Structures are given as C-alpha cells and as structure tokens.
Amino acid sequence: METLFVDITDVDQLWSRRLRDVPADPAWDVSDEREPRMHRIHAYPAKFPAFIATRAFAYARGHGLNPRRVADVFCGCGTVAHEAQRAGLAFWGCDINPVATLIARTKSARLDPQTLLSYLGSVLRRAERGGERPDLSPAAEERLRRWFQPGQFDALGSLLAAIREETPTDSMYRDAYECMFSAILKACSQWRQRSIKPALHPTKIPSPVLPTFAQHMGRLARALSEEGRPAHRQRPVEIHRANALTVARPERLVSMIISSPPYVTSYEYADLHQLSSLWLGYADDYRDLRAGSIGSAQHSLNLKRSVNQLNRIGNQVVFSLYDQDRRAASAVANYYIDMQAIARRCRELLAPQGIAMFVIGNTKYAGVDIDNASHLAESLLDAGFGRVRAVRRTISNKIATPFRDNSGRFSRTRTGHHVYAHEYVLMAHL
Ligand SMILES: C[S@@+](CC[C@H](N)C(=O)[O-])C[C@H]1O[C@@H](n2cnc3c(N)ncnc32)[C@H](O)[C@@H]1O
C-alpha cells in the first residue's frame, strides 16, 4: 500500500504537478470485511467507508505512531468515532450539524441492548393511543406539513411525544430513540428517496410510522449486540456540536486526525436534514442551521476583499471560475478560505509527530476543475506540515456514478454534472 504514495514537500512541486497524476491505489478502495451494522443505523450523505479509519490507524502504526487519541474535525455521523472506539482509542470530534452529532453520539454510546428495548413497548403503546404532540413552533409545523400526509404527521407527532414521556430525559437512551425517530422520517414522508436535494415525491407511498420505527429500534439493538463486549478498555469519546473553526481545543493534543471535509456547493446539510432538525427542535427555521457550514453555497462574500486570503491554487481555481459563474466562484472562495483555516486548526490540535489524514474529492464546475485536493495539500504545507503524502482511491459505492441529473440525483447518463469518481487520501505529517 505504502509504495504508491507520492510525497509533496513544497508548494512549487504541487503547483507544477498537482495531484491529478498521483497513482490510484486499490488498497484504499474496498475492504474484505463487512462493515459493522452500527454504521448503517442512520443514512448520512458523504459518510465515508469505515475501513478507511482502520487503514489509517494501520498507516500510523506503520510510521511509528501509536494513535492513542484520534480526532475528526468534521465527524459527521461518527464513522471515525465508532471505529476509534472499537479499536480502543480515545476520540474527540465535532460537527456543526446537530443531526450528525445526534447520530455520532448514539453510535458511540455504551448502550445496553436490553435496557434500550425495555422502553419500546411503552413508547409504542403510548404512541398508538395518539392525541399527544411535541412542542413545535408554528413555522416548523407549517414547513413540516408540506412533507407529510396528515395521518403520517399525526402519527409521528404522537411517537415523538411518547419518546419524550417514556425515556429518561437527557440520557443516551433518549438520544438513541430520537436518532431512530430521525432515521425513519424520510421513508415516512413524501421526500424523494436518494435525492441529494430536497424534492417532493407526491405519489410516493410512505412507510407506516410505528412498524418502521419498531423495525429500526430492532436494527439498532442488533447492531449493539453485534459489537459484543469491547475487546479493549473503553476510552473516552467526546463529540461536540460545534464549528470546527471556533470550537475550543481538546484538553490534550491528539496524535492523529482522520477526516473528510465537506464538499463545496454539493450538499446543503441543513437543507437535507430539515425534517429531523424541525421535528427535534434544533431550529424553527432550518435555514438558520446553514450558518457556519463550510461548503454551503448560501454564504455571501466580498470576493474583491477576500481574494488576497486565498493561497496559490485557491486563487487560480477561483479566477478560472469567475468568468464562468461569479456566484460559484464566490462559494468556492469562501470554501477555500475556510479550508485554509481548517488546515491551521488541525496543525494546532496535533501532538508532535502527529499525522492528519483527509479523504477529499475534486469536481468540475462549468468546465473548470475544482481541485480541492491540491488546494488542501497546499493549505496543509502552508499551515506547517512538513510533507503531504497523496494517493488516489476509486469510489466504489454503487450509487456514486460520476453524473447527476438536474434534480441532483445520481444518474447513469453522461449529460449530468460531473462529480467524483475518484478521491484522494492525503496524509499530512508534521
Ligand atoms: C463529508 S461529511 C463528513 C462525513 C463523515 N466522515 C462521516 O463518515 O459521517 C462533512 C461534514 O462536515 C460538517 N461541517 C460542515 N461545516 C462544518 C464546520 N464549520 N464545523 C464542523 N463541521 C462542519 C458537515 O455537517 C458534514 O457532516
């Protein structure tokens, strides 16, 4: 696996060669092992395969680093958190999306499957009686009603109210029930399944609320039973709902960072998780949750004032795009400035000899290569990492064909926008 990495130690080298030519290494493509069930308890856009985390631990050990404390600054649904825990490593992570941290907390909680299921009967009986409702603001209710048939809306309201009555307040069991509630929302609604943009599917037959919820609780219990007793002494797991750019540093430095950054203008996480955020009361207007989200197309920027903050590759990409699409150029500039700050933050979090690993993809927009991987490599070198090692991996996920149709759904035709068939694994060494 090792030999295929290309080493980059200075920005000039990157400028002349870029990462496009680095070799594809099949060792990072797929794993022979089945992914633990826990990673499938809740869908999450751009979740990365769990084996990447275990390969990263092995890479670190191969380089004389024992990764005792691992961090993920974009922890998403907690893939690295869970794998770190399985490997007996301490974990610190953050994500700005409250739905992400709810899933990540649930996946990392030390839940007892029997205790978990002990609340299920009373939750279902209470929900079945109906008539109860969680507190929803009028704005949240109005928005939610667009996505649900009236009967489904009432059934979900009763279920959430029952969860809040029957499970202990502020406990990991309450989190787990709310997480499974969140997991069934799209199936129980008129949301077009598998769409990466919110889209109504008016003729869809939604799944029945209580049987689907019971099924998901069963799945979570099975995932927990599969984990069995931890082979190692349990190490602390910290998950913060916070902006990676401003979150307080962990008390102790970490030896390894493993992360996959958000993409630019691809996924609006706040929009994609609006059903969960509105039901669970994270916001009355889901658009408020776009604030601080890196890669969102919704932030405004004074391009003229900010352009001098961009590094060389950032500048080149943004200016190539500027003539084609100013709005997109501005979104990419915002994203690059944020990612440069992320590189500096990662440097601050790492102990001496530490390694930061990123999985990152490129795209093409209006005919311009948006070379996120080379930009991040430059940002890491600028932030003080001594060398960045790069390899390419092929995305093997069946639905990740490189094209999207106009609604943003993956498509097999060549007419859509070009997205990622490959992505890069970057290993930044201090
Ligand atoms: C590609 S996803 C990470 C997926 C993750 N590796 C997993 O397996 O679930 C990128 C994540 O970055 C998060 N994000 C975006 N802006 C952020 C910010 N300013 N601070 C922290 N997280 C942010 C998004 O909410 C999203 O969960």
The ligand as an SDF file (V2000), in Angstrom:
LIG
                    3D

 27 29  0  0  0  0  0  0  0  0999 V2000
  -18.1110   14.7170    4.2600 C   0  0  0  0  0  0  0  0  0  0  0  0
  -19.0050   14.9980    5.7250 S   0  0  0  0  0  0  0  0  0  0  0  0
  -18.1720   14.0150    6.9120 C   0  0  0  0  0  0  0  0  0  0  0  0
  -18.6920   12.6270    6.9290 C   0  0  0  0  0  0  0  0  0  0  0  0
  -18.0540   11.7550    7.9690 C   0  0  0  0  0  0  0  0  0  0  0  0
  -16.6970   11.3700    7.6070 N   0  0  0  0  0  0  0  0  0  0  0  0
  -18.8970   10.5130    8.1710 C   0  0  0  0  0  0  0  0  0  0  0  0
  -18.4230    9.4110    7.8830 O   0  0  0  0  0  0  0  0  0  0  0  0
  -20.0540   10.6710    8.5460 O   0  0  0  0  0  0  0  0  0  0  0  0
  -18.5560   16.6280    6.1610 C   0  0  0  0  0  0  0  0  0  0  0  0
  -19.1640   17.1390    7.4520 C   0  0  0  0  0  0  0  0  0  0  0  0
  -18.6530   18.4400    7.7200 O   0  0  0  0  0  0  0  0  0  0  0  0
  -19.6290   19.0950    8.5110 C   0  0  0  0  0  0  0  0  0  0  0  0
  -19.3140   20.5380    8.5840 N   0  0  0  0  0  0  0  0  0  0  0  0
  -19.5060   21.4950    7.6600 C   0  0  0  0  0  0  0  0  0  0  0  0
  -19.0640   22.6730    8.1210 N   0  0  0  0  0  0  0  0  0  0  0  0
  -18.5610   22.4660    9.3670 C   0  0  0  0  0  0  0  0  0  0  0  0
  -17.9450   23.2870   10.3510 C   0  0  0  0  0  0  0  0  0  0  0  0
  -17.7640   24.5850   10.1650 N   0  0  0  0  0  0  0  0  0  0  0  0
  -17.5510   22.7190   11.5120 N   0  0  0  0  0  0  0  0  0  0  0  0
  -17.7530   21.3940   11.7390 C   0  0  0  0  0  0  0  0  0  0  0  0
  -18.3340   20.5680   10.8510 N   0  0  0  0  0  0  0  0  0  0  0  0
  -18.7400   21.0870    9.6710 C   0  0  0  0  0  0  0  0  0  0  0  0
  -20.9350   18.7320    7.8360 C   0  0  0  0  0  0  0  0  0  0  0  0
  -22.0190   18.9070    8.7220 O   0  0  0  0  0  0  0  0  0  0  0  0
  -20.6760   17.2650    7.4720 C   0  0  0  0  0  0  0  0  0  0  0  0
  -21.1740   16.4190    8.4710 O   0  0  0  0  0  0  0  0  0  0  0  0
  1  2  1  0
  2  3  1  0
  2 10  1  0
  3  4  1  0
  4  5  1  0
  5  6  1  0
  5  7  1  0
  7  8  2  0
  7  9  1  0
 10 11  1  0
 11 12  1  0
 11 26  1  0
 12 13  1  0
 13 14  1  0
 13 24  1  0
 14 15  1  0
 14 23  1  0
 15 16  2  0
 16 17  1  0
 17 18  1  0
 17 23  2  0
 18 19  1  0
 18 20  2  0
 20 21  1  0
 21 22  2  0
 22 23  1  0
 24 25  1  0
 24 26  1  0
 26 27  1  0
M  CHG  2   2   1   9  -1
M  END
$$$$
